Amino acid sequence: MNGGRQLLRRLVPIVGLAMTMLLMAATPVLAASPSPSGSVGGDPRSPGQGPGLVGDPAFAIVAVVAIGLVAVALTLLYVRLTGGRRS
């Protein structure tokens, strides 16, 4: 019975500290305004390209395909070098 009380005495301050830290982390969110900003013109990171288009989408697609092909090639090379499946 005494062990449970000692555990509770240690656990209560830890939980209290954790709750305080979580509330302190939420303070900037509570300070933000939910209304939209006054800037006009959409996304400032991509002028003239529409909202949310940052960078070069074609390059991103080519890079993803190239990474996939390299991963397949390295996997096949690994399987070839290690002898494939062994029963």
C-alpha positions as CSV (number, residue, x, y, z in Angstrom):
1,M,0.0,0.0,0.0
2,N,2.9,2.4,0.8
3,G,4.4,1.8,-2.6
4,G,1.3,3.1,-4.3
5,R,1.4,6.3,-2.3
6,Q,5.0,6.9,-3.1
7,L,4.2,6.4,-6.8
8,L,1.3,8.8,-6.6
9,R,3.5,11.4,-4.8
10,R,6.0,11.2,-7.6
11,L,3.5,11.1,-10.4
12,V,1.3,14.1,-9.4
13,P,4.1,16.7,-9.8
14,I,5.3,15.2,-13.0
15,V,1.8,15.3,-14.5
16,G,1.3,18.9,-13.2
17,L,4.6,20.0,-14.8
18,A,3.6,18.3,-18.1
19,M,0.2,20.1,-18.1
20,T,1.9,23.4,-17.4
21,M,4.3,22.9,-20.2
22,L,1.5,22.0,-22.6
23,L,-0.5,25.1,-21.7
24,M,2.6,27.3,-22.1
25,A,3.2,25.8,-25.6
26,A,-0.4,26.7,-26.5
27,T,-0.1,30.3,-25.5
28,P,1.0,31.6,-29.0
29,V,-1.9,29.8,-30.6
30,L,-4.3,31.5,-28.3
31,A,-2.8,34.9,-29.1
32,A,-3.3,34.5,-32.9
33,S,-6.2,36.1,-34.6
34,P,-8.7,33.8,-36.4
35,S,-9.5,36.6,-39.0
36,P,-7.8,36.6,-42.4
37,S,-4.8,38.9,-42.9
38,G,-5.2,42.2,-44.8
39,S,-2.8,41.3,-47.6
40,V,-4.4,41.0,-51.1
41,G,-3.0,39.0,-53.9
42,G,-2.9,35.4,-52.8
43,D,0.2,33.5,-51.9
44,P,3.3,35.8,-51.7
45,R,5.6,32.9,-52.4
46,S,4.4,32.4,-56.0
47,P,3.7,35.6,-57.7
48,G,1.6,35.2,-60.9
49,Q,1.5,31.4,-60.7
50,G,-1.7,30.9,-58.7
51,P,-2.1,30.0,-55.1
52,G,0.2,27.4,-53.6
53,L,2.4,26.7,-56.6
54,V,5.9,27.1,-55.2
55,G,8.9,26.0,-57.3
56,D,8.8,23.9,-60.4
57,P,6.2,21.0,-60.3
58,A,7.7,19.3,-63.4
59,F,11.1,19.0,-61.7
60,A,9.5,17.6,-58.6
61,I,7.7,14.9,-60.6
62,V,10.9,14.0,-62.5
63,A,12.9,13.9,-59.2
64,V,10.3,11.6,-57.5
65,V,10.4,9.2,-60.5
66,A,14.2,9.2,-60.6
67,I,14.4,8.4,-56.9
68,G,11.9,5.5,-57.5
69,L,14.0,4.1,-60.4
70,V,17.2,4.4,-58.3
71,A,15.5,2.6,-55.4
72,V,14.4,-0.2,-57.7
73,A,17.8,-0.6,-59.3
74,L,19.5,-0.7,-55.9
75,T,17.0,-3.3,-54.7
76,L,17.6,-5.5,-57.7
77,L,21.4,-5.1,-57.3
78,Y,21.2,-6.1,-53.7
79,V,19.1,-9.1,-54.4
80,R,21.4,-10.2,-57.2
81,L,24.5,-9.7,-55.0
82,T,23.1,-11.6,-52.0
83,G,21.8,-14.5,-53.9
84,G,18.0,-13.8,-53.8
85,R,15.7,-16.0,-51.8
86,R,17.0,-18.9,-49.9
87,S,14.7,-21.7,-48.9
